[in-house]
Amino acid sequence: MRTLLALCLSLLLGLSLWLGLSPKGVRSQPFYIALGSQQQVKQFDQQSDEEIVGQTYLPTEGTAPYPTAILCHGVSSSKDTMKPLAIALAQRGIAAVTFDFGGYGESYRRSESLNANLRDTQRVIDWVRQQPQLDADRLGIGGHSMGGTTALEAALQDRDLRTTFLLSIAGVATPTSPQNLFFGSGIYEELNPVSVIKEFWALAIAKNTAVEHNAADSGFQRPMFQQVGQLETGTARRLVFSPTADHLLAPYDKILVEEVADWVAQSLGLSEPQLNFPQLQPSINPLWRLLAQVWTGGSVLALLIHLYSRLYRYVRARSWLLGLRIAVSAIAIGLLTDSLSWSKSSLPMLVVVLIVGNYCCRDDLHRSCSFAAKIRLSVLYISLIALVFGISLGIHALIAGSLLAYPRAIAYLPQLVISLPIALTYDRVNWLLYRMESGIGVSIAGLLIAIEIMRPSWVLLRLSDGVTKGVTVLRQPLQNPFSPTSAKDSRQTWMLAGGLLLVLAIALSYQYQTGVLTWDAAQFVLKLALGFIVVPLVLLSVGIRSRLFRAIEKTLAKPPLHQGTFRRSEQSS
């Protein structure tokens, strides 16, 4: 009963945060652009398989037509990634248009192609210019990562776009083309560090152009930035670095979101151009909204798992257990076949409830370590991984020269590490929900349901075994594999590592020979693999071998004084 009450309170808190932080002054609506025509589809049930799907965010105040900004998302992402920026723009009186590239989110299926991305973007631009509530004369474009590359190319081809903003990406531009260019990036950016961004910035302003304002020693009360040129003539350029962002966090970072919104507002004539940053009104950190959504969704999921587990134990004595699993699975299958018109999150949620619920009800799996203790240990390991990744980010930024250029950013690294799991969870959950609607996603969901009907808890049991073996491998001492006294497990570890490196070398060599991968790109991939795979694994191995970590792990694995959630005397069915 206490567990149920705690979960209900958690859900109420999440809902309160979600409702309390819901954006004010913004209304959104979906739109659909059919390929081959520029006509908007009015009803969702009229959507075809050959459409670009998007979302408009319009201000509730002001008069149409509204100045408009088109937002392009990055790789392995969707229009949901650009939602925080779209909300910030709409709250400043600017209509924001987000959309899924073909092959992403809800849009039509196709293979990856930058040229196809550009064609999709041009379709959206043409559609925007046909909408009476959107101002075609005050139109800007921007994006994150891959979307930034596409937005820059579109702006170079279309001189009528009055402003361009790029996040975590840089590209070749001149002091006059495109109009009013914004570079925004994180000091902990993995793919395009500070030095790379500054190289393209030098091209965009011409090196002999005088810097009109430089806040490099602002102490991060305002982000470091440089600005040159004039907004009225379209030659303005601004460079902003945030100490609280890396590549993933850039579209969710409060500093970058506010600065982009300010830049677009000035570029489209909503405020007087200023050389200094304006005093912005206090705004809600976008990550708080993401946290509210993640918290609420997690609470709902945990509550459903708890109710399923209670029902599981209640019906077990009445031999209805198989019927319960079949009933829950039948609902999930109904969602698979679209015979039940629930939200797109219902199917993955039921699959997770089935998998986790079956596992947590197996008392025989929790005799040496209760399910609650396993949750505590999972939190411990996730915290260690986050710490290790944060250290890796700091090392990478130091080697790349970003921290040498802005040493005060080191004070903001803990905030970045705490923010990353929130943004990553939001980003990957949205990715999963869209993938679940594909043919592959439906097939995988059906397979998981079938496995859980026939072999309850098999999925998590195999996953748990894999994690246990991985931790064991990381904990064993590395020895010379050719030594006669070397342990067999250590020799297998060396062989596995060598095999993985050989496969990677063969893959890179093949792509290089076929022209898909250049030597410079191969070096770049190897550097990233070294910095964010090899180094974290070494640090993780050191961490889990430490006496402090083992002591904490041993303490968390102990059962509480009372019997706990699961009655150890019960036998599994």
WOFENHU-V426887 format. One record per pair of residues at least 12 apart in sequence whose C-alpha atoms are under 7 Angstrom apart, sorted by the first residue. I is the first residue (numbers start at 0). J is the second residue. Records with the same first field share a line. If there is no record, write none. Layout:
I->J / J
This chain:
6->298 / 302
9->298
10->295 / 298 / 299
13->291 / 294 / 295
14->295
16->291
17->288 / 291 / 292
20->288
24->58 / 59 / 60 / 90
25->56 / 57 / 58 / 59 / 86 / 89 / 90
26->56 / 57 / 58 / 59
27->54 / 55 / 56 / 57
28->54 / 55 / 56
29->53 / 54 / 55
30->52 / 53 / 54
31->50 / 51 / 52 / 53
32->50 / 51 / 52
33->49 / 50 / 51
34->49 / 50
37->126
48->107
49->107
50->106 / 107
51->99 / 101 / 106 / 107
52->98 / 99 / 105 / 106
53->97 / 98 / 99
54->96 / 97 / 98
55->95 / 96 / 97
56->85 / 86 / 89 / 94 / 95 / 96
57->89 / 94 / 95
58->89 / 90 / 92 / 93 / 94
61->92
63->132 / 133
64->131 / 132 / 133 / 134
65->93 / 94 / 132 / 133 / 134
66->93 / 94 / 133 / 134 / 137 / 138 / 267
67->93 / 94 / 95 / 133 / 134 / 137 / 138 / 139
68->94 / 95 / 96 / 138 / 139 / 140
69->95 / 96 / 97 / 139 / 140 / 141
70->96 / 97 / 140 / 141 / 142
71->97 / 98 / 141 / 142 / 143 / 146 / 147 / 150
72->142 / 143 / 145 / 146
73->143 / 144 / 145 / 146
74->145
76->103 / 430
77->99 / 103 / 104
78->97 / 98 / 99
80->250 / 426
81->97 / 250
83->251 / 285
84->250 / 256
87->260
88->260
100->116 / 119
104->433
105->433
116->149
117->149 / 153
137->161 / 267
138->160 / 161
139->160 / 161 / 162 / 163
140->162 / 163 / 164
141->163 / 164 / 165
142->164 / 165 / 166
143->165 / 166 / 167 / 168 / 250
144->166 / 167 / 168
147->165 / 166 / 168
148->168 / 170
151->163
154->177
155->176 / 177
158->177
161->178 / 179 / 266 / 267
162->178 / 179 / 180 / 263 / 266
163->178 / 179 / 180 / 181
164->180 / 181 / 182 / 259
165->181 / 182 / 183
166->182 / 183 / 184 / 249
167->183 / 184 / 185 / 188 / 191 / 246 / 249
168->191
169->196 / 199
170->199
171->199 / 202
172->202 / 203
173->202 / 203 / 204
174->203 / 204 / 205 / 234
175->233 / 234
178->233 / 234
179->230 / 233 / 234 / 235 / 236 / 266
180->235 / 236 / 237
181->236 / 237 / 238
182->237 / 238 / 239
183->238 / 239 / 240 / 255
184->239 / 240 / 241 / 249
185->240 / 241 / 242 / 243 / 244 / 245 / 246 / 249
186->240 / 241 / 242 / 244 / 245 / 401
187->244 / 245 / 392 / 396
188->245 / 246
189->245 / 246
192->399 / 401
193->401
194->401
210->225 / 226 / 227
211->226 / 227
212->225 / 226 / 274
213->225
222->239 / 240 / 241
223->239 / 240
224->237 / 238 / 239 / 240
225->237 / 238 / 239
226->238
230->266 / 272
241->254 / 255
242->408 / 411
243->411 / 412 / 414 / 415
244->415
248->419 / 422
251->285 / 286
252->285
253->284 / 285
289->421 / 422 / 425
290->421
293->425
300->348
303->352
304->352 / 355 / 356
307->356
308->356 / 360
324->452
325->452
328->448
331->346 / 349 / 350
334->346
335->441
343->432
344->432
350->448
354->451 / 456 / 458 / 459
357->455 / 456
358->456 / 459
361->571
362->565 / 567 / 569 / 570 / 571
363->570 / 571
366->567
368->556
369->558
372->555 / 556 / 557 / 558
375->555
376->552 / 555 / 556
384->539
385->416
387->535 / 538 / 539
388->535
389->416
391->530 / 531 / 534 / 535
395->530
473->540
474->540 / 543 / 544
477->489
480->493
507->521
